[in-house]
Amino acid sequence: MQQIWLKFGTLGKAYNKHSSGNDQFDAWETFERTCADLDKELAENNRAGITVNSSLLFKIWSHIADGSEPEPASSTPYRLQPVRSSDFAMVKCQMLAIFKGYNGSSIPTDRLHMRIIRDLTHFLFKQFLRARLHENLPHPQLLNLGGNPTLRGLGLPPGFEEFVKRVLNRTLQFYHLRKCQDTLPCQGWHTYGEKYYYNEEGFE
């Protein structure tokens, strides 16, 4: 227990900023540390069932994505940060529609993860075609891409695929791990220390 607390700066639900000496960290580093519990298990390996609340999932997803924006250029140059790319701006505009497609569905988390990545890939492939980027590809490569589009195959910036999957993973794990059972009904979105939690009844 002590080892986990030292590694992740957490003790129970609280993000123990002062006791763990976290004043030395900037906003982005602090946010990344608050996500440690979400990164312990990959959503793509999580078989627990999930009943989709699209508005809640989108709020969580936006919170996770926005948490990456304060990353300083000293960590990664701005031009190389996926969260600042025009491709990710398109993803932001599409995610609510993707979540709405599953609203009310009960589905294993790993399967939902797979389907959302598939839907997002197909959306970006359509944008790829609209931008006429396919005209630069040899015909065999275009046929292969059209039959099985992948985020990597679309020529997206380095790290983009990994970033999108990390945001989605954290979103789905947040849905499982940050549901608060001990707050008043309809409180919705709230914080304990530096971490966000939700009461699902507040989003009905």
GUTOR-619387 format. One line per 4 residues: their letters; for each residue x, y, z of N, C-alpha, C, CB. Coordinates in Angstrom, 3 decimals, decimal comma. Glycine has a CB too. Layout:
N
A) X/Y/Z/X/Y/Z/X/Y/Z/X/Y/Z | ... .
END
This chain:
204
MQQI) 0,827/-1,199/0,000/0,000/0,000/0,000/0,868/1,259/0,000/-0,939/0,000/1,213 | 1,890/1,282/0,863/2,784/2,430/0,925/3,519/2,615/-0,392/3,782/2,269/2,068 | 3,930/1,506/-1,017/4,644/1,571/-2,282/3,750/2,161/-3,371/5,139/0,178/-2,690 | 2,485/1,762/-3,414/1,543/2,305/-4,395/1,349/3,800/-4,161/0,185/1,567/-4,321 .
WLKF) 1,222/4,181/-2,894/1,014/5,593/-2,574/2,208/6,424/-3,021/0,774/5,778/-1,068 | 3,421/5,917/-2,781/4,619/6,653/-3,166/4,732/6,783/-4,683/5,860/5,966/-2,608 | 4,328/5,734/-5,386/4,449/5,754/-6,852/3,428/6,660/-7,501/4,302/4,358/-7,409 | 2,188/6,578/-7,046/1,119/7,279/-7,722/0,653/8,545/-7,002/-0,030/6,361/-7,898 .
GTLG) 1,222/8,826/-5,819/0,831/10,036/-5,110/-0,606/10,002/-4,636/1,037/11,227/-5,983 | -1,144/8,819/-4,405/-2,546/8,711/-4,021/-2,685/7,974/-2,698/-3,350/7,998/-5,112 | -3,719/8,294/-1,995/-4,062/7,581/-0,776/-5,581/7,538/-0,728/-3,446/8,269/0,512 | -6,160/6,389/-1,043/-7,614/6,313/-1,158/-8,065/7,148/-2,347/-8,304/6,796/0,148 .
KAYN) -9,090/7,963/-2,130/-9,611/8,772/-3,225/-8,860/10,089/-3,391/-11,075/9,049/-3,005 | -8,147/10,500/-2,349/-7,496/11,802/-2,393/-6,199/11,744/-3,198/-7,214/12,300/-0,976 | -5,929/12,804/-3,927/-4,630/12,966/-4,583/-3,809/13,818/-3,629/-4,753/13,634/-6,038 | -2,897/13,182/-2,908/-2,250/13,820/-1,769/-1,101/14,706/-2,244/-1,740/12,761/-0,772 .
KHSS) -1,444/15,893/-2,696/-0,479/16,775/-3,334/0,632/17,214/-2,387/-1,181/17,985/-3,886 | 0,279/17,591/-1,188/1,266/18,161/-0,289/2,138/17,082/0,342/0,581/18,976/0,790 | 1,526/15,981/0,797/2,290/14,941/1,473/3,275/14,256/0,544/1,360/13,920/2,068 | 2,938/14,210/-0,760/3,826/13,527/-1,695/4,795/14,494/-2,372/3,011/12,794/-2,746 .
GNDQ) 4,820/15,742/-1,921/5,787/16,696/-2,454/5,528/17,092/-3,884/7,148/16,138/-2,350 | 4,247/17,111/-4,322/3,956/17,343/-5,725/3,937/18,800/-6,146/2,667/16,741/-6,050 | 4,246/19,705/-5,235/4,288/21,117/-5,612/5,355/21,377/-6,669/4,547/21,987/-4,384 | 6,286/20,460/-6,799/7,353/20,637/-7,781/6,865/20,358/-9,205/8,530/19,722/-7,445 .
FDAW) 5,694/19,741/-9,366/5,210/19,369/-10,688/4,331/20,457/-11,287/4,442/18,061/-10,618 | 4,404/20,615/-12,608/3,538/21,578/-13,282/2,153/20,959/-13,495/4,158/22,024/-14,640 | 1,242/21,739/-14,118/-0,154/21,305/-14,265/-0,263/20,013/-15,068/-0,981/22,401/-14,937 | 0,522/19,889/-16,132/0,454/18,692/-16,975/0,982/17,466/-16,224/1,255/18,905/-18,276 .
ETFE) 2,099/17,621/-15,523/2,649/16,506/-14,763/1,689/16,073/-13,648/4,014/16,889/-14,170 | 1,071/17,055/-13,004/0,102/16,738/-11,960/-1,072/15,962/-12,543/-0,394/18,022/-11,272 | -1,562/16,415/-13,703/-2,673/15,713/-14,343/-2,272/14,280/-14,693/-3,130/16,465/-15,609 | -1,104/14,100/-15,251/-0,649/12,761/-15,622/-0,587/11,853/-14,388/0,734/12,832/-16,307 .
RTCA) -0,171/12,377/-13,269/-0,101/11,576/-12,049/-1,511/11,197/-11,570/0,655/12,347/-10,941 | -2,482/12,090/-11,778/-3,842/11,743/-11,365/-4,435/10,641/-12,232/-4,736/12,972/-11,416 | -3,831/10,393/-13,385/-4,343/9,349/-14,288/-3,695/7,994/-14,044/-4,123/9,756/-15,732 | -2,820/7,918/-13,067/-2,074/6,675/-12,848/-2,992/5,489/-12,612/-1,135/6,830/-11,671 .
DLDK) -4,074/5,699/-11,854/-4,983/4,576/-11,587/-5,697/4,131/-12,858/-6,015/4,963/-10,516 | -5,869/5,045/-13,809/-6,552/4,712/-15,060/-5,645/3,933/-16,009/-7,046/5,984/-15,744 | -4,341/4,060/-15,804/-3,376/3,408/-16,690/-2,941/2,028/-16,206/-2,166/4,281/-16,845 | -3,400/1,631/-15,023/-2,955/0,341/-14,480/-3,454/-0,835/-15,308/-3,428/0,187/-13,044 .
ELAE) -4,618/-0,680/-15,920/-5,187/-1,744/-16,751/-5,678/-1,131/-18,057/-6,351/-2,485/-16,010 | -5,459/-1,820/-19,160/-5,907/-1,328/-20,455/-7,373/-1,672/-20,677/-5,046/-1,912/-21,581 | -8,120/-0,689/-21,157/-9,537/-0,927/-21,442/-9,713/-2,010/-22,494/-10,212/0,363/-21,907 | -8,754/-2,129/-23,401/-8,861/-3,143/-24,452/-8,738/-4,557/-23,889/-7,791/-2,914/-25,514 .
NNRA) -8,312/-4,675/-22,623/-8,237/-5,979/-21,962/-9,275/-6,121/-20,853/-6,846/-6,194/-21,392 | -10,119/-5,129/-20,696/-11,111/-5,113/-19,615/-12,426/-5,707/-20,119/-11,334/-3,663/-19,084 | -12,811/-6,845/-19,584/-14,023/-7,516/-20,055/-15,263/-7,149/-19,242/-13,823/-9,010/-20,018 | -15,098/-6,263/-18,273/-16,250/-5,842/-17,473/-17,277/-5,142/-18,358/-15,806/-4,910/-16,321 .
GITV) -18,540/-5,362/-18,062/-19,597/-4,742/-18,848/-19,700/-3,247/-18,576/-20,924/-5,414/-18,558 | -20,175/-2,525/-19,562/-20,359/-1,094/-19,435/-21,683/-0,715/-20,115/-19,153/-0,315/-20,057 | -22,490/0,093/-19,447/-23,716/0,605/-20,049/-23,445/2,042/-20,465/-24,940/0,511/-19,058 | -23,497/2,296/-21,741/-23,016/3,561/-22,286/-23,962/4,723/-21,985/-22,821/3,436/-23,781 .
NSSL) -23,414/5,734/-21,346/-24,058/7,024/-21,172/-23,229/7,987/-22,018/-24,138/7,470/-19,630 | -23,705/8,324/-23,211/-22,881/9,056/-24,168/-22,464/10,434/-23,677/-23,616/9,195/-25,461 | -23,357/11,145/-22,991/-23,003/12,489/-22,524/-21,925/12,418/-21,447/-24,248/13,219/-21,983 | -22,020/11,417/-20,576/-21,010/11,252/-19,540/-19,678/10,832/-20,151/-21,468/10,221/-18,502 .
LFKI) -19,697/9,868/-21,068/-18,460/9,434/-21,709/-17,772/10,592/-22,435/-18,745/8,295/-22,688 | -18,569/11,426/-23,090/-17,969/12,547/-23,822/-17,362/13,557/-22,851/-19,020/13,236/-24,719 | -18,018/13,792/-21,725/-17,458/14,710/-20,724/-16,139/14,171/-20,176/-18,460/14,931/-19,569 | -16,106/12,869/-19,908/-14,872/12,248/-19,423/-13,785/12,350/-20,484/-15,113/10,769/-19,040 .
WSHI) -14,137/12,003/-21,715/-13,165/12,033/-22,817/-12,602/13,443/-22,997/-13,821/11,547/-24,134 | -13,449/14,451/-22,933/-12,999/15,835/-23,084/-12,058/16,224/-21,948/-14,203/16,791/-23,126 | -12,397/15,787/-20,735/-11,554/16,079/-19,571/-10,169/15,463/-19,747/-12,211/15,552/-18,276 | -10,114/14,219/-20,195/-8,839/13,538/-20,387/-8,043/14,195/-21,506/-9,062/12,053/-20,696 .
ADGS) -8,703/14,503/-22,623/-8,010/15,138/-23,749/-7,493/16,519/-23,363/-8,944/15,246/-24,964 | -8,334/17,302/-22,713/-7,929/18,657/-22,320/-6,774/18,633/-21,325/-9,114/19,411/-21,718 | -6,685/17,574/-20,548/-5,607/17,473/-19,568/-4,230/17,389/-20,206/-5,825/16,275/-18,696 | -4,181/17,038/-21,509/-2,896/16,947/-22,202/-2,435/18,278/-22,766/-2,984/15,939/-23,312 .
EPEP) -3,332/19,242/-22,843/-2,995/20,516/-23,483/-1,923/21,319/-22,751/-4,225/21,348/-23,603 | -1,839/21,254/-21,408/-0,789/22,040/-20,745/0,624/21,473/-20,892/-1,108/22,158/-19,293 | 0,802/20,358/-21,628/2,150/19,806/-21,760/3,090/20,866/-22,319/2,145/18,553/-22,667 | 4,196/21,144/-21,643/5,106/22,195/-22,106/5,934/21,758/-23,306/6,028/22,616/-20,981 .
ASST) 6,394/22,722/-24,061/7,236/22,437/-25,224/8,547/21,799/-24,806/7,508/23,713/-26,016 | 8,961/22,021/-23,561/10,200/21,409/-23,074/10,070/19,894/-22,964/10,583/21,998/-21,717 | 8,824/19,406/-22,846/8,576/17,966/-22,805/8,511/17,405/-24,220/7,270/17,657/-22,043 | 7,640/17,990/-25,040/7,496/17,633/-26,453/7,232/18,925/-27,220/6,333/16,580/-26,677 .
PYRL) 7,974/19,211/-28,276/7,705/20,440/-29,046/6,239/20,505/-29,468/8,617/20,511/-30,294 | 5,653/21,684/-29,405/4,228/21,835/-29,694/3,828/21,224/-31,033/3,855/23,296/-29,677 | 4,670/21,376/-32,051/4,323/20,875/-33,386/4,231/19,346/-33,417/5,356/21,351/-34,410 | 4,791/18,692/-32,408/4,769/17,229/-32,360/3,744/16,684/-31,368/6,140/16,709/-32,003 .
QPVR) 3,024/17,561/-30,681/2,025/17,113/-29,721/0,717/16,794/-30,439/1,799/18,180/-28,632 | 0,280/15,526/-30,414/-0,957/15,149/-31,126/-2,168/15,973/-30,720/-1,257/13,694/-30,891 | -2,260/16,367/-29,445/-3,430/17,096/-28,972/-3,575/18,452/-29,659/-3,352/17,286/-27,469 | -2,489/18,981/-30,219/-2,516/20,279/-30,880/-2,652/20,173/-32,408/-1,261/21,044/-30,535 .
SSDF) -2,768/18,966/-32,915/-2,808/18,772/-34,369/-4,198/18,999/-34,937/-2,335/17,374/-34,725 | -4,271/19,335/-36,228/-5,562/19,517/-36,894/-6,326/18,196/-36,980/-5,360/20,104/-38,300 | -5,597/17,086/-37,046/-6,244/15,776/-37,088/-7,000/15,509/-35,786/-5,201/14,667/-37,340 | -6,397/15,895/-34,659/-7,079/15,664/-33,397/-8,257/16,624/-33,231/-6,101/15,813/-32,229 .
AMVK) -8,170/17,791/-33,826/-9,312/18,713/-33,796/-10,522/18,073/-34,473/-8,955/20,056/-34,487 | -10,285/17,326/-35,568/-11,370/16,609/-36,229/-11,926/15,506/-35,334/-10,888/16,018/-37,553 | -11,024/14,814/-34,646/-11,454/13,755/-33,734/-12,359/14,332/-32,646/-10,231/13,049/-33,100 | -11,972/15,478/-32,089/-12,766/16,134/-31,046/-14,197/16,384/-31,512/-12,113/17,456/-30,633 .
CQML) -14,325/16,799/-32,771/-15,647/17,131/-33,311/-16,506/15,891/-33,540/-15,499/17,895/-34,615 | -15,879/14,732/-33,637/-16,601/13,511/-33,992/-16,936/12,617/-32,809/-15,803/12,733/-34,973 | -16,236/12,774/-31,700/-16,356/11,796/-30,624/-17,756/11,706/-30,029/-15,384/12,125/-29,543 | -18,441/12,831/-29,863/-19,781/12,770/-29,280/-20,704/11,943/-30,166/-20,357/14,190/-29,083 .
AIFK) -20,609/12,118/-31,486/-21,437/11,341/-32,419/-21,126/9,853/-32,301/-21,213/11,817/-33,872 | -19,859/9,513/-32,134/-19,474/8,108/-31,990/-20,047/7,528/-30,699/-17,937/7,963/-32,007 | -19,910/8,259/-29,602/-20,459/7,785/-28,329/-21,983/7,640/-28,406/-20,076/8,749/-27,189 | -22,637/8,595/-29,071/-24,096/8,538/-29,186/-24,557/7,291/-29,929/-24,617/9,781/-29,893 .
GYNG) -23,727/6,801/-30,821/-24,082/5,592/-31,555/-24,228/4,364/-30,667/-23,054/5,322/-32,602 | -23,678/4,440/-29,449/-23,752/3,317/-28,511/-24,561/3,652/-27,264/-22,356/2,886/-28,108 | -25,183/4,822/-27,249/-25,883/5,270/-26,041/-26,937/4,251/-25,598/-26,544/6,635/-26,286 | -26,894/3,885/-24,316/-27,850/2,937/-23,757/-27,465/1,488/-23,949/-29,178/3,162/-24,355 .
SSIP) -26,455/1,226/-24,773/-26,037/-0,160/-25,007/-25,254/-0,695/-23,821/-25,191/-0,263/-26,284 | -25,443/-1,976/-23,530/-24,628/-2,671/-22,531/-23,683/-3,597/-23,278/-25,517/-3,471/-21,503 | -22,384/-3,419/-23,046/-21,384/-4,093/-23,873/-20,100/-4,272/-23,067/-21,108/-3,292/-25,179 | -19,351/-5,358/-23,288/-18,056/-5,487/-22,606/-17,135/-4,326/-22,986/-17,385/-6,842/-22,959 .
TDRL) -16,355/-3,869/-22,045/-15,501/-2,698/-22,262/-14,505/-2,917/-23,392/-14,755/-2,352/-20,985 | -13,900/-4,100/-23,457/-12,913/-4,347/-24,507/-13,543/-4,291/-25,895/-12,246/-5,700/-24,294 | -14,785/-4,761/-25,995/-15,459/-4,721/-27,289/-15,852/-3,294/-27,669/-16,698/-5,618/-27,267 | -16,283/-2,509/-26,677/-16,610/-1,110/-26,953/-15,365/-0,355/-27,401/-17,224/-0,439/-25,710 .
HMRI) -14,254/-0,608/-26,739/-12,985/0,019/-27,129/-12,664/-0,291/-28,584/-11,836/-0,462/-26,218 | -12,773/-1,562/-28,961/-12,467/-1,980/-30,331/-13,391/-1,295/-31,338/-12,586/-3,506/-30,461 | -14,685/-1,211/-31,012/-15,648/-0,621/-31,936/-15,444/0,884/-32,094/-17,062/-0,901/-31,463 | -15,101/1,555/-30,999/-14,880/3,000/-31,092/-13,645/3,295/-31,935/-14,728/3,619/-29,687 .
IRDL) -12,581/2,521/-31,751/-11,384/2,704/-32,585/-11,723/2,449/-34,047/-10,242/1,761/-32,127 | -12,537/1,434/-34,311/-12,961/1,139/-35,690/-13,751/2,313/-36,269/-13,816/-0,155/-35,736 | -14,713/2,823/-35,512/-15,539/3,935/-35,991/-14,699/5,175/-36,238/-16,647/4,249/-34,988 | -13,768/5,439/-35,351/-12,912/6,614/-35,489/-11,997/6,473/-36,701/-12,079/6,826/-34,215 .
THFL) -11,483/5,272/-36,911/-10,618/5,023/-38,061/-11,378/5,232/-39,365/-10,045/3,603/-38,005 | -12,610/4,739/-39,444/-13,413/4,920/-40,651/-13,725/6,400/-40,892/-14,716/4,116/-40,545 | -13,986/7,139/-39,812/-14,231/8,571/-39,944/-12,993/9,276/-40,518/-14,616/9,180/-38,575 | -11,823/8,981/-39,973/-10,602/9,631/-40,438/-10,241/9,196/-41,855/-9,448/9,325/-39,488 .
FKQF) -10,604/7,958/-42,214/-10,364/7,501/-43,581/-11,203/8,307/-44,570/-10,681/5,998/-43,712 | -12,442/8,619/-44,199/-13,291/9,448/-45,065/-12,698/10,844/-45,220/-14,722/9,541/-44,496 | -12,152/11,387/-44,128/-11,511/12,706/-44,206/-10,271/12,642/-45,089/-11,136/13,217/-42,797 | -9,570/11,527/-45,012/-8,382/11,282/-45,835/-8,748/11,317/-47,318/-7,738/9,920/-45,473 .
LRAR) -9,872/10,684/-47,653/-10,323/10,669/-49,049/-10,799/12,043/-49,489/-11,444/9,646/-49,239 | -11,535/12,747/-48,609/-12,033/14,080/-48,960/-10,902/15,068/-49,210/-12,935/14,607/-47,858 | -9,802/14,882/-48,500/-8,643/15,760/-48,683/-7,818/15,350/-49,903/-7,762/15,744/-47,428 | -8,261/14,283/-50,585/-7,630/13,776/-51,801/-6,188/13,311/-51,565/-7,652/14,848/-52,873 .
LHEN) -5,893/12,934/-50,311/-4,555/12,462/-50,001/-4,283/11,097/-50,622/-4,358/12,398/-48,500 | -5,365/10,381/-50,941/-5,190/9,055/-51,537/-4,569/9,131/-52,930/-6,529/8,334/-51,609 | -4,634/10,302/-53,561/-4,093/10,439/-54,913/-2,579/10,289/-54,944/-4,485/11,782/-55,495 | -1,957/10,404/-53,779/-0,498/10,276/-53,704/-0,044/8,838/-53,459/0,040/11,168/-52,606 .
LPHP) -1,012/7,931/-53,297/-0,662/6,546/-52,977/-0,655/5,665/-54,220/-1,634/5,982/-51,949 | 0,267/4,699/-54,289/0,210/3,694/-55,361/-1,107/2,924/-55,238/1,442/2,713/-55,291 | -1,631/2,479/-56,374/-2,928/1,800/-56,388/-2,986/0,599/-55,441/-3,249/1,348/-57,793 | -1,988/-0,290/-55,431/-2,058/-1,445/-54,510/-2,144/-1,010/-53,041/-0,829/-2,351/-54,706 .
QLLN) -1,397/0,028/-52,689/-1,422/0,516/-51,303/-2,785/1,102/-50,963/-0,323/1,572/-51,078 | -3,399/1,800/-51,933/-4,723/2,377/-51,718/-5,768/1,281/-51,535/-5,109/3,287/-52,892 | -5,695/0,218/-52,348/-6,630/-0,886/-52,226/-6,513/-1,549/-50,853/-6,389/-1,911/-53,336 | -5,287/-1,735/-50,400/-5,065/-2,357/-49,095/-5,585/-1,476/-47,970/-3,579/-2,647/-48,887 .
LGGN) -5,362/-0,174/-48,091/-5,823/0,759/-47,074/-7,346/0,810/-47,045/-5,246/2,157/-47,326 | -7,972/0,796/-48,229/-9,427/0,851/-48,302/-10,079/-0,395/-47,736/-9,867/1,049/-49,726 | -9,421/-1,541/-47,882/-9,988/-2,782/-47,381/-9,837/-2,940/-45,883/-9,354/-3,940/-48,068 | -8,781/-2,332/-45,339/-8,526/-2,465/-43,899/-7,846/-1,196/-43,384/-7,644/-3,721/-43,600 .
PTLR) -8,599/-0,096/-43,302/-7,974/1,153/-42,849/-7,516/1,063/-41,404/-8,942/2,317/-43,008 | -6,355/1,628/-41,130/-5,825/1,705/-39,769/-5,367/3,134/-39,523/-4,649/0,689/-39,549 | -5,318/3,518/-38,259/-4,850/4,867/-37,948/-3,427/5,072/-38,445/-4,926/5,129/-36,440 | -2,599/4,061/-38,272/-1,206/4,181/-38,704/-1,110/4,261/-40,225/-0,381/2,996/-38,185 .
GLGL) -1,965/3,517/-40,917/-1,925/3,509/-42,371/-2,366/4,809/-43,009/-2,770/2,412/-42,880 | -3,032/5,669/-42,264/-3,515/6,933/-42,808/-2,447/8,018/-42,810/-4,709/7,404/-42,024 | -1,255/7,685/-42,371/-0,166/8,654/-42,402/-0,316/9,777/-41,394/-0,057/9,234/-43,763 | -0,951/9,478/-40,283/-1,137/10,480/-39,236/0,199/10,768/-38,543/-2,195/10,002/-38,205 .
PPGF) 0,294/11,890/-37,832/1,572/12,270/-37,211/2,088/11,210/-36,247/1,423/13,591/-36,476 | 3,404/11,141/-36,055/3,982/10,189/-35,100/3,376/10,376/-33,714/5,509/10,351/-35,034 | 3,019/9,276/-33,090/2,458/9,327/-31,748/0,965/9,558/-31,703/3,126/10,383/-30,979 | 0,347/9,860/-32,861/-1,085/10,180/-32,879/-1,933/8,976/-32,472/-1,504/10,665/-34,273 .
EEFV) -1,652/7,830/-33,065/-2,425/6,630/-32,759/-2,316/6,274/-31,280/-1,952/5,456/-33,622 | -1,100/6,326/-30,744/-0,891/5,996/-29,340/-1,622/6,978/-28,426/0,602/5,986/-29,016 | -1,612/8,251/-28,818/-2,280/9,272/-28,005/-3,792/9,050/-27,983/-1,960/10,680/-28,542 | -4,385/8,822/-29,147/-5,828/8,604/-29,224/-6,230/7,386/-28,395/-6,269/8,422/-30,689 .
KRVL) -5,468/6,321/-28,508/-5,787/5,102/-27,747/-5,615/5,331/-26,245/-4,892/3,931/-28,205 | -4,637/6,148/-25,866/-4,451/6,429/-24,440/-5,617/7,239/-23,881/-3,133/7,182/-24,212 | -6,077/8,233/-24,637/-7,216/9,039/-24,186/-8,457/8,163/-24,060/-7,481/10,212/-25,161 | -8,690/7,296/-25,041/-9,857/6,415/-24,996/-9,737/5,412/-23,857/-10,026/5,679/-26,331 .
NRTL) -8,555/4,836/-23,685/-8,346/3,895/-22,590/-8,664/4,546/-21,246/-6,902/3,375/-22,599 | -8,124/5,730/-21,033/-8,356/6,431/-19,772/-9,835/6,773/-19,594/-7,511/7,707/-19,711 | -10,496/7,125/-20,684/-11,918/7,455/-20,619/-12,733/6,271/-20,135/-12,423/7,912/-21,982 | -12,518/5,113/-20,731/-13,302/3,929/-20,374/-12,948/3,425/-18,977/-13,079/2,817/-21,400 .
QFYH) -11,684/3,539/-18,605/-11,291/3,121/-17,252/-11,839/4,096/-16,205/-9,748/3,029/-17,139 | -11,879/5,370/-16,529/-12,472/6,384/-15,652/-13,923/6,025/-15,374/-12,372/7,799/-16,284 | -14,645/5,615/-16,406/-16,057/5,237/-16,285/-16,236/4,146/-15,227/-16,606/4,755/-17,648 | -15,267/3,233/-15,148/-15,328/2,153/-14,155/-14,802/2,594/-12,789/-14,533/0,948/-14,646 .
LRKC) -13,672/3,281/-12,779/-12,933/3,502/-11,534/-13,295/4,781/-10,790/-11,485/3,521/-11,828 | -13,915/5,729/-11,446/-14,180/7,008/-10,788/-15,662/7,227/-10,494/-13,665/8,139/-11,645 | -16,458/6,176/-10,532/-17,864/6,309/-10,163/-17,953/6,400/-8,657/-18,711/5,120/-10,699 | -18,542/7,479/-8,179/-18,592/7,745/-6,742/-19,902/7,242/-6,155/-18,424/9,248/-6,461 .
QDTL) -19,802/6,469/-5,083/-20,976/5,877/-4,456/-21,409/6,619/-3,199/-20,704/4,439/-4,122 | -20,601/7,562/-2,730/-20,876/8,145/-1,420/-21,174/9,649/-1,467/-19,707/7,898/-0,511 | -21,738/10,121/-2,592/-22,133/11,524/-2,679/-23,643/11,614/-2,859/-21,398/12,237/-3,844 | -24,170/12,808/-2,699/-25,605/13,004/-2,846/-26,038/12,774/-4,285/-26,001/14,406/-2,394 .
PCQG) -27,235/12,230/-4,508/-27,732/12,031/-5,870/-27,739/13,340/-6,652/-29,140/11,430/-5,842 | -27,507/13,225/-7,933/-27,546/14,358/-8,871/-26,405/15,352/-8,673/-28,861/15,084/-8,734 | -25,381/14,978/-7,888/-24,246/15,887/-7,752/-23,444/15,919/-9,044/-23,349/15,469/-6,572 | -23,414/14,807/-9,751/-22,722/14,771/-11,033/-21,210/14,823/-10,891/-23,183/15,908/-11,891 .
WHTY) -20,575/15,794/-11,558/-19,118/15,906/-11,673/-18,554/16,631/-10,455/-18,723/16,650/-12,976 | -17,545/16,049/-9,794/-16,987/16,689/-8,613/-15,562/16,192/-8,374/-17,871/16,419/-7,379 | -14,876/16,803/-7,441/-13,477/16,465/-7,210/-13,242/15,989/-5,777/-12,591/17,666/-7,512 | -12,210/15,137/-5,654/-11,607/14,798/-4,377/-10,127/15,102/-4,565/-11,874/13,276/-3,950 .
GEKY) -9,602/16,076/-3,845/-8,218/16,459/-4,074/-8,058/16,951/-5,497/-7,265/15,284/-3,795 | -7,132/16,353/-6,249/-6,879/16,758/-7,636/-7,617/15,864/-8,644/-5,376/16,726/-7,921 | -8,306/14,837/-8,166/-8,968/13,895/-9,073/-10,439/14,229/-9,265/-8,831/12,477/-8,548 | -10,934/13,986/-10,481/-12,358/14,130/-10,769/-13,071/12,797/-10,599/-12,572/14,672/-12,192 .
YYNE) -14,314/12,894/-10,111/-15,210/11,748/-9,957/-16,585/12,143/-10,469/-15,281/11,275/-8,469 | -17,479/11,166/-10,575/-18,842/11,471/-11,006/-19,840/10,608/-10,267/-18,991/11,273/-12,514 | -21,028/11,146/-10,147/-22,168/10,376/-9,679/-23,079/10,255/-10,898/-22,903/11,063/-8,427 | -23,273/9,034/-11,378/-23,948/8,839/-12,658/-25,351/9,428/-12,689/-24,017/7,374/-12,976 .
EGFE) -26,028/9,457/-11,536/-27,390/9,987/-11,507/-27,427/11,457/-11,896/-28,000/9,801/-10,125 | -26,314/12,148/-11,699/-26,249/13,561/-12,071/-26,195/13,792/-13,557/-25,069/14,193/-11,443 | -26,037/12,702/-14,336/-25,942/12,834/-15,783/-27,121/12,204/-16,500/-24,663/12,216/-16,272 | -28,160/11,827/-15,752/-29,335/11,208/-16,391/-30,175/12,264/-17,089/-30,193/10,452/-15,351 .
END
